[in-house]
Amino acid sequence: MQVNIGLITGASRGLGKNTALAMAAQGIDVVLTYHSKKDAAEAVVAEIQRMGRKAAALQLDVMHAKSFADFAARLRQVLQSNWQAERFDYLVNNAGTGVTAPFAETTEAMFDDMVNIHLKSTYFLSQAMLPLLNDGGRIINISSGLARFALPGYSAYAAMKGGIEVLTRYMAKELGARRINVNTVAPGAIETDFGDGLVRDNKEVNAYIASQTALGRVGVPDDIGPMIAALLSENNRWVNAQRIEVSGGMLI
């Protein structure tokens, strides 16, 4: 019986964790990465194993593209030792952090961090994974609703997500010969600890977003992870080069 293996970055918490669990619930074995929260990542691995799937956690700092070749070598070893496999099937470029600052006050250092963490990592980690990704595989890049609508303070972060959306189309075009489809998922505002838990913990912000959302509430992780997992399924094999916003109809 063929086992599908997915790699998701930044999955020790938040939307990454939720997505990893949703992938496992769909019958996908998971390799997840973490930046510094090893214990949290191992807890996610244990939870996936209790679901009857195989899983492994690898450390990765997506800010440093020069580390991606070493990561690929470590991933190759894990695939061999845990699955007796040479390649995996799905890549979800999820890892990321945010920065909130007015355009006039955003520093070059802030901007460079966003470039490295979001745009550069998506570009060069995907590139480094190509020799390990099966033909007919899937790549999902994570964007944000902020690439469509504008809220003050997110210019640097949103600019990176806009770049990721353009990159997705180019990746889909160039990887089509290998039958690899590439899509963007753009979550709206979600109740997580992202941005110091602003959406989750600030009642005024939460209420404002709910008032601007057609479905009348703020999103939760369970609105996102299962959707990403579903996009990886064979039922969505003909979806390619698309930006799919998952925001409940925010600011429409």
Residue pairs with C-beta under 8 A, 6 or more apart in sequence:
3 29
3 54
3 83
3 85
4 27
4 28
4 29
4 89
4 90
5 28
5 29
5 30
5 31
5 79
5 83
5 85
5 88
5 89
5 90
6 23
6 28
6 29
6 30
6 31
6 88
6 89
6 90
6 91
6 92
6 232
7 30
7 31
7 32
7 33
7 75
7 88
7 90
7 91
7 92
7 129
8 16
8 19
8 20
8 23
8 30
8 31
8 32
8 33
8 91
8 92
8 94
9 16
9 32
9 33
9 60
9 62
9 92
9 93
9 94
9 95
9 121
9 125
10 16
10 33
10 34
10 35
10 62
10 94
10 95
10 96
11 17
11 19
11 20
11 30
11 32
11 33
11 34
11 41
11 44
11 94
12 32
12 34
12 35
12 37
12 38
12 40
12 41
12 44
12 57
13 37
13 40
13 192
13 193
14 192
14 193
14 194
14 221
15 94
15 142
15 187
15 190
15 192
15 194
15 221
15 224
15 225
16 32
16 92
16 94
16 95
17 40
17 44
17 221
18 221
18 222
18 224
18 225
19 92
19 94
19 224
19 225
19 228
19 229
20 30
20 32
20 44
20 48
20 55
20 225
21 44
21 47
21 48
21 51
21 225
22 225
22 226
22 228
22 229
23 30
23 90
23 92
23 225
23 228
23 229
23 232
24 30
24 48
24 51
24 53
24 55
25 51
25 226
25 229
26 229
26 230
26 232
26 233
27 53
28 53
28 89
28 90
28 229
28 232
29 53
29 54
29 55
29 83
30 48
30 53
30 54
30 55
30 56
31 55
31 56
31 57
31 58
31 75
31 78
31 79
31 88
32 41
32 44
32 45
32 55
32 56
32 57
32 58
33 41
33 57
33 58
33 59
33 60
33 62
33 71
33 95
34 40
34 41
34 57
34 58
34 59
34 60
35 59
35 60
35 61
35 62
35 95
38 57
38 59
41 57
42 57
44 55
44 57
45 55
45 56
45 57
48 54
48 55
49 55
54 82
54 83
56 78
56 82
58 71
58 74
58 75
58 78
60 67
60 71
60 95
61 67
62 95
62 96
62 116
62 117
62 121
62 125
63 113
63 116
63 117
63 121
64 116
65 116
65 120
65 121
65 124
65 125
68 124
68 125
68 127
68 128
69 128
71 125
71 128
72 128
72 129
72 131
72 132
75 88
75 129
75 132
76 86
76 132
79 85
79 86
79 87
79 88
79 132
80 86
86 132
87 132
87 133
87 134
88 132
88 133
88 134
88 137
89 133
89 134
89 136
89 137
89 138
90 137
90 138
90 139
90 140
90 232
91 126
91 129
91 133
91 137
91 138
91 139
91 140
92 139
92 140
92 142
92 228
93 121
93 122
93 125
93 126
93 139
93 140
93 141
93 142
93 164
94 142
95 117
95 121
96 117
96 118
96 142
97 113
97 117
98 154
98 157
98 194
98 195
99 106
99 110
99 113
99 114
99 156
99 157
100 153
100 154
100 157
100 195
100 198
101 107
101 110
101 153
101 156
102 152
102 153
103 155
106 155
106 156
110 156
111 156
114 156
114 157
114 159
114 160
115 160
117 160
118 157
118 160
118 161
118 163
118 164
119 160
119 163
119 164
119 167
122 141
122 164
122 167
123 167
126 139
126 141
126 171
130 175
133 139
133 180
135 178
135 179
135 180
136 178
136 179
136 180
137 178
137 180
138 180
138 181
138 182
138 183
138 231
138 232
139 171
139 175
139 180
139 181
139 182
139 183
140 182
140 183
140 184
140 185
140 228
140 231
140 232
141 164
141 165
141 167
141 168
141 171
141 182
141 183
141 184
141 185
142 164
142 184
142 185
142 186
142 187
143 161
143 162
143 164
143 165
143 168
143 184
143 185
143 186
143 243
144 157
144 158
144 161
144 186
144 187
145 186
145 187
145 188
145 189
145 245
145 247
145 250
145 251
146 154
146 157
146 158
146 161
147 158
147 161
147 162
147 164
147 165
147 186
148 186
148 245
148 251
149 250
149 251
150 158
161 186
164 184
165 184
165 186
165 243
168 182
168 183
168 184
168 241
168 243
169 241
171 182
172 181
172 182
172 183
172 240
172 241
173 241
175 181
175 182
176 240
181 237
181 239
181 240
181 241
182 240
182 241
183 231
183 239
183 240
183 241
183 242
183 243
183 244
184 242
184 243
184 244
185 224
185 227
185 228
185 231
185 244
185 246
186 243
186 244
186 245
186 246
186 247
187 219
187 224
187 245
187 246
187 247
188 209
188 213
188 219
188 245
188 246
188 247
188 248
188 250
189 199
189 209
189 218
189 219
189 247
189 250
190 199
190 218
190 219
190 220
190 221
190 223
190 224
191 199
191 200
191 206
191 218
191 219
191 220
191 221
192 199
192 200
192 221
193 200
198 205
199 205
199 206
199 209
199 218
200 206
206 218
209 218
209 250
210 216
210 217
210 218
212 250
212 251
213 247
213 248
213 249
213 250
213 251
214 248
214 249
214 250
214 252
215 248
215 249
217 248
219 246
219 247
219 248
223 246
223 248
224 246
227 244
227 246
230 236
231 239
231 244
